Amino acid sequence: MKATEAVARAVEQLEELSGRTAESVIGIERSDDGWQVRVEVLELERIPHSTDVMAEYAVDLDSDGDLTGYRRVRRYSRGASRED
């Protein structure tokens, strides 16, 4: 499976299971048995939007593109600077 296919599958399955909207893909890494995709998600919309609550999720896929697990890695305000 190509990286672009893994990203599309990860976003689709995460949105379906979590009920949340994926805003962007911030990372992808091939593992021994599939892929891990990092997805930025809107968790809570606020006004102004700079105070929205965002989250980063790690989505694990097997070599067929099926989700094997996901977890929230961090949660932050949209306006907060990122720590890498």
KOLBAPA-575517 format. One record per atom (N, C-alpha, C): residue in one letter; x negated, y, z; atom name; chain; residue number from 0. Coordinates in Angstrom, 2 decimals. Layout:
residues N
  res        x        y        z  atom  chain    n
    A        X        Y        Z    CA      A  NUM
...
//
This chain:
residues 84
  res        x        y        z  atom  chain    n
    M    -0.83    -1.17     0.00     N      A    0
    M     0.00     0.00     0.00    CA      A    0
    M    -0.89     1.24     0.00     C      A    0
    K    -0.54     2.20    -0.84     N      A    1
    K    -1.28     3.46    -0.93    CA      A    1
    K    -0.92     4.35     0.26     C      A    1
    A    -1.82     5.29     0.55     N      A    2
    A    -1.61     6.22     1.66    CA      A    2
    A    -0.34     7.04     1.47     C      A    2
    T    -0.07     7.47     0.26     N      A    3
    T     1.14     8.27     0.01    CA      A    3
    T     2.41     7.48     0.30     C      A    3
    E     2.39     6.19    -0.02     N      A    4
    E     3.54     5.34     0.28    CA      A    4
    E     3.69     5.14     1.79     C      A    4
    A     2.57     4.97     2.48     N      A    5
    A     2.59     4.79     3.93    CA      A    5
    A     3.17     6.03     4.61     C      A    5
    V     2.78     7.21     4.15     N      A    6
    V     3.29     8.45     4.72    CA      A    6
    V     4.80     8.54     4.54     C      A    6
    A     5.26     8.29     3.32     N      A    7
    A     6.70     8.37     3.05    CA      A    7
    A     7.48     7.38     3.92     C      A    7
    R     6.99     6.16     4.05     N      A    8
    R     7.66     5.15     4.88    CA      A    8
    R     7.66     5.54     6.35     C      A    8
    A     6.54     6.07     6.83     N      A    9
    A     6.44     6.47     8.24    CA      A    9
    A     7.43     7.58     8.57     C      A    9
    V     7.48     8.60     7.72     N      A   10
    V     8.39     9.73     7.95    CA      A   10
    V     9.84     9.25     7.91     C      A   10
    E    10.18     8.47     6.91     N      A   11
    E    11.55     7.97     6.75    CA      A   11
    E    11.99     7.16     7.98     C      A   11
    Q    11.15     6.25     8.41     N      A   12
    Q    11.52     5.37     9.52    CA      A   12
    Q    11.53     6.11    10.86     C      A   12
    L    10.60     7.05    11.06     N      A   13
    L    10.58     7.83    12.29    CA      A   13
    L    11.84     8.69    12.40     C      A   13
    E    12.20     9.36    11.32     N      A   14
    E    13.40    10.19    11.33    CA      A   14
    E    14.65     9.36    11.59     C      A   14
    E    14.73     8.19    10.99     N      A   15
    E    15.88     7.31    11.17    CA      A   15
    E    16.00     6.84    12.62     C      A   15
    L    14.89     6.43    13.21     N      A   16
    L    14.92     5.90    14.57    CA      A   16
    L    15.04     6.98    15.64     C      A   16
    S    14.37     8.10    15.44     N      A   17
    S    14.35     9.14    16.48    CA      A   17
    S    15.49    10.15    16.34     C      A   17
    G    16.03    10.27    15.13     N      A   18
    G    17.06    11.27    14.90    CA      A   18
    G    16.51    12.68    14.83     C      A   18
    R    15.21    12.82    14.72     N      A   19
    R    14.56    14.13    14.68    CA      A   19
    R    14.00    14.39    13.28     C      A   19
    T    13.76    15.67    12.99     N      A   20
    T    13.29    16.09    11.68    CA      A   20
    T    11.77    16.19    11.66     C      A   20
    A    11.14    15.49    10.75     N      A   21
    A     9.69    15.58    10.57    CA      A   21
    A     9.39    16.85     9.80     C      A   21
    E     8.44    17.64    10.29     N      A   22
    E     8.06    18.89     9.63    CA      A   22
    E     6.83    18.73     8.76     C      A   22
    S     5.88    17.92     9.21     N      A   23
    S     4.67    17.74     8.42    CA      A   23
    S     3.93    16.49     8.87     C      A   23
    V     3.07    16.02     7.99     N      A   24
    V     2.17    14.92     8.31    CA      A   24
    V     0.82    15.56     8.60     C      A   24
    I     0.28    15.27     9.78     N      A   25
    I    -0.96    15.94    10.16    CA      A   25
    I    -2.15    14.99    10.18     C      A   25
    G    -1.91    13.71     9.86     N      A   26
    G    -3.03    12.78     9.79    CA      A   26
    G    -2.58    11.40     9.36     C      A   26
    I    -3.50    10.69     8.75     N      A   27
    I    -3.26     9.30     8.37    CA      A   27
    I    -4.58     8.55     8.47     C      A   27
    E    -4.49     7.34     8.96     N      A   28
    E    -5.69     6.52     9.13    CA      A   28
    E    -5.35     5.07     8.85     C      A   28
    R    -6.19     4.42     8.08     N      A   29
    R    -6.01     3.00     7.80    CA      A   29
    R    -6.54     2.20     8.98     C      A   29
    S    -5.78     1.20     9.40     N      A   30
    S    -6.22     0.33    10.49    CA      A   30
    S    -6.46    -1.07     9.91     C      A   30
    D    -6.88    -1.99    10.75     N      A   31
    D    -7.16    -3.36    10.28    CA      A   31
    D    -5.92    -4.03     9.69     C      A   31
    D    -4.75    -3.71    10.25     N      A   32
    D    -3.54    -4.41     9.82    CA      A   32
    D    -2.48    -3.48     9.25     C      A   32
    G    -2.84    -2.28     8.84     N      A   33
    G    -1.86    -1.37     8.27    CA      A   33
    G    -2.31     0.08     8.31     C      A   33
    W    -1.43     0.96     8.79     N      A   34
    W    -1.69     2.39     8.81    CA      A   34
    W    -1.22     3.00    10.12     C      A   34
    Q    -1.87     4.10    10.52     N      A   35
    Q    -1.33     4.94    11.58    CA      A   35
    Q    -1.17     6.33    10.98     C      A   35
    V     0.05     6.86    11.08     N      A   36
    V     0.37     8.17    10.52    CA      A   36
    V     0.75     9.09    11.67     C      A   36
    R     0.17    10.30    11.69     N      A   37
    R     0.50    11.31    12.70    CA      A   37
    R     1.49    12.29    12.09     C      A   37
    V     2.63    12.45    12.75     N      A   38
    V     3.72    13.25    12.20    CA      A   38
    V     4.10    14.34    13.21     C      A   38
    E     4.25    15.57    12.72     N      A   39
    E     4.71    16.67    13.56    CA      A   39
    E     6.23    16.76    13.41     C      A   39
    V     6.92    16.82    14.56     N      A   40
    V     8.37    16.74    14.60    CA      A   40
    V     8.94    17.92    15.38     C      A   40
    L    10.06    18.45    14.90     N      A   41
    L    10.80    19.47    15.63    CA      A   41
    L    11.66    18.75    16.67     C      A   41
    E    11.36    18.97    17.96     N      A   42
    E    12.13    18.31    19.03    CA      A   42
    E    13.27    19.17    19.55     C      A   42
    L    13.06    20.48    19.62     N      A   43
    L    14.08    21.37    20.15    CA      A   43
    L    13.99    22.71    19.45     C      A   43
    E    15.05    23.09    18.74     N      A   44
    E    15.05    24.36    18.03    CA      A   44
    E    15.51    25.47    18.97     C      A   44
    R    14.76    26.57    18.96     N      A   45
    R    15.07    27.72    19.81    CA      A   45
    R    15.02    29.00    18.99     C      A   45
    I    15.51    30.07    19.59     N      A   46
    I    15.42    31.39    18.98    CA      A   46
    I    14.61    32.25    19.93     C      A   46
    P    13.55    32.88    19.50     N      A   47
    P    12.99    32.84    18.15    CA      A   47
    P    12.31    31.49    17.87     C      A   47
    H    12.14    31.20    16.59     N      A   48
    H    11.57    29.91    16.18    CA      A   48
    H    10.15    29.70    16.67     C      A   48
    S     9.47    30.77    17.00     N      A   49
    S     8.10    30.62    17.51    CA      A   49
    S     8.08    29.92    18.87     C      A   49
    T     9.24    29.77    19.50     N      A   50
    T     9.32    29.07    20.78    CA      A   50
    T     9.92    27.68    20.65     C      A   50
    D    10.14    27.20    19.41     N      A   51
    D    10.62    25.83    19.20    CA      A   51
    D     9.70    24.85    19.91     C      A   51
    V    10.26    23.74    20.36     N      A   52
    V     9.45    22.68    20.98    CA      A   52
    V     9.11    21.66    19.90     C      A   52
    M     7.83    21.46    19.69     N      A   53
    M     7.32    20.54    18.68    CA      A   53
    M     6.69    19.34    19.37     C      A   53
    A     6.51    18.27    18.61     N      A   54
    A     5.81    17.10    19.14    CA      A   54
    A     5.02    16.44    18.02     C      A   54
    E     3.95    15.78    18.44     N      A   55
    E     3.15    14.98    17.51    CA      A   55
    E     3.40    13.51    17.85     C      A   55
    Y     3.77    12.74    16.84     N      A   56
    Y     4.03    11.32    17.01    CA      A   56
    Y     3.00    10.51    16.23     C      A   56
    A     2.57     9.41    16.81     N      A   57
    A     1.72     8.44    16.13    CA      A   57
    A     2.63     7.29    15.70     C      A   57
    V     2.69     7.04    14.41     N      A   58
    V     3.56     6.01    13.85    CA      A   58
    V     2.67     4.89    13.29     C      A   58
    D     2.89     3.67    13.78     N      A   59
    D     2.11     2.53    13.32    CA      A   59
    D     2.92     1.71    12.32     C      A   59
    L     2.30     1.41    11.18     N      A   60
    L     2.92     0.60    10.14    CA      A   60
    L     2.06    -0.62     9.87     C      A   60
    D     2.72    -1.73     9.53     N      A   61
    D     1.95    -2.91     9.11    CA      A   61
    D     1.58    -2.76     7.64     C      A   61
    S     0.91    -3.74     7.08     N      A   62
    S     0.42    -3.63     5.70    CA      A   62
    S     1.53    -3.59     4.67     C      A   62
    D     2.76    -3.98     5.06     N      A   63
    D     3.92    -3.90     4.16    CA      A   63
    D     4.65    -2.57     4.27     C      A   63
    G     4.23    -1.72     5.20     N      A   64
    G     4.87    -0.43     5.39    CA      A   64
    G     6.02    -0.45     6.38     C      A   64
    D     6.16    -1.55     7.12     N      A   65
    D     7.21    -1.64     8.12    CA      A   65
    D     6.70    -1.09     9.45     C      A   65
    L     7.55    -0.31    10.12     N      A   66
    L     7.17     0.30    11.39    CA      A   66
    L     6.99    -0.78    12.45     C      A   66
    T     5.87    -0.73    13.13     N      A   67
    T     5.63    -1.67    14.23    CA      A   67
    T     5.67    -0.97    15.58     C      A   67
    G     5.66     0.37    15.56     N      A   68
    G     5.77     1.13    16.80    CA      A   68
    G     5.53     2.60    16.55     C      A   68
    Y     6.04     3.42    17.48     N      A   69
    Y     5.73     4.84    17.44    CA      A   69
    Y     5.75     5.37    18.86     C      A   69
    R     5.01     6.46    19.08     N      A   70
    R     4.95     7.06    20.40    CA      A   70
    R     4.63     8.55    20.26     C      A   70
    R     5.15     9.31    21.23     N      A   71
    R     4.84    10.74    21.24    CA      A   71
    R     3.47    10.92    21.87     C      A   71
    V     2.60    11.61    21.17     N      A   72
    V     1.22    11.82    21.62    CA      A   72
    V     1.12    13.12    22.41     C      A   72
    R     1.82    14.14    21.97     N      A   73
    R     1.80    15.41    22.68    CA      A   73
    R     3.03    16.23    22.33     C      A   73
    R     3.35    17.19    23.21     N      A   74
    R     4.49    18.07    23.05    CA      A   74
    R     4.02    19.49    23.32     C      A   74
    Y     4.50    20.48    22.55     N      A   75
    Y     3.99    21.85    22.66    CA      A   75
    Y     4.97    22.82    22.02     C      A   75
    S     4.81    24.10    22.34     N      A   76
    S     5.61    25.15    21.70    CA      A   76
    S     5.02    25.43    20.32     C      A   76
    R     5.90    25.73    19.40     N      A   77
    R     5.44    26.00    18.02    CA      A   77
    R     4.38    27.09    17.99     C      A   77
    G     4.51    28.10    18.80     N      A   78
    G     3.57    29.21    18.80    CA      A   78
    G     2.25    28.93    19.50     C      A   78
    A     2.13    27.78    20.16     N      A   79
    A     0.89    27.46    20.88    CA      A   79
    A    -0.22    27.09    19.91     C      A   79
    S    -1.44    27.46    20.27     N      A   80
    S    -2.58    27.06    19.43    CA      A   80
    S    -2.86    25.58    19.63     C      A   80
    R    -3.33    24.94    18.59     N      A   81
    R    -3.63    23.51    18.63    CA      A   81
    R    -5.00    23.27    19.25     C      A   81
    E    -5.07    22.20    20.01     N      A   82
    E    -6.36    21.77    20.54    CA      A   82
    E    -6.76    20.50    19.81     C      A   82
    D    -7.88    20.54    19.12     N      A   83
    D    -8.35    19.35    18.38    CA      A   83
    D    -9.59    18.80    19.00     C      A   83
//
